[in-house]
């Protein structure tokens, strides 16, 4: 532990914000539920000089799919004591998709590379 305190690392899988037994009925309801659940989860995480936090967010395709964006995360980490890492998993070159399924592997990356969505996009080699 340093002078500023310990840095916590939390993982948030957006899929965990849904109750499988009580899923929203349509896209609008899903979008509202997701935004509200993210806001509530983030409000429960305190940050400050003695509780710095790195939040790793998984299943971020839901943000793009339901056009929730990243505003809730921005408002949460807008200080010097927290950081949000959105994880984009790559898809295999040949996913063995059925003929009727069109897979645009770069669509999600393109969504988050838009200037108004996130600050930096980093890629891993290999």
Secondary structure, DSSP 8 states (H G I E B T S, - for coil): -BTTBEEEEEEEEGGGGS-TTS--SSHHHHHHHHHHHHHHHHHTS--STTEEEEEEEE-THHHHHTT--SHHHHHHH-SSSEEEEE------SS----TT----TTHHHHHHHSTTT-S-------
